């Protein structure tokens, strides 16, 4: 487990860009934390790394937004409105796991059906309105020895 302190939204995005440099097709990222904790800002940083910053929009009303370029396909899910894991399965969500890089906001809802290898980042609000502590946990063997 790793802990990263981000002083503001810009730091969160910069960390996410660096984090994204270690990602590739098939990676699954679960983002968890309260509303307004910085999950979407983190996704913005990942998209910036891959040159997709002009494409960002919140998937709150669509469940998933897809971003594509010559480097990678990114699937950004917002599972906040789903009632349970079965609703995710019914929309064919599992089919995305190996198609590209998958990022799940509120991903704790589907942890029971995730692939063995995934990364979970918990966003905790810090001492100020803008400060965030990111707690990074890796599951499976794919990420052993990788420092984010």
Secondary structure, DSSP 8 states (H G I E B T S, - for coil): -EEEEESSHHHHHHHHHHHHTT--TT-EEEEEESTTSSHHHHHHHHHHHTT-GGG----TTTSEEEEE-SS-EEEEEE-TT--SHHHHHHTTGGGGTTTSEEEEETGGGGGGGS-SSEEEEEEEE-SSSS-EEEEEEEESSTTTT---
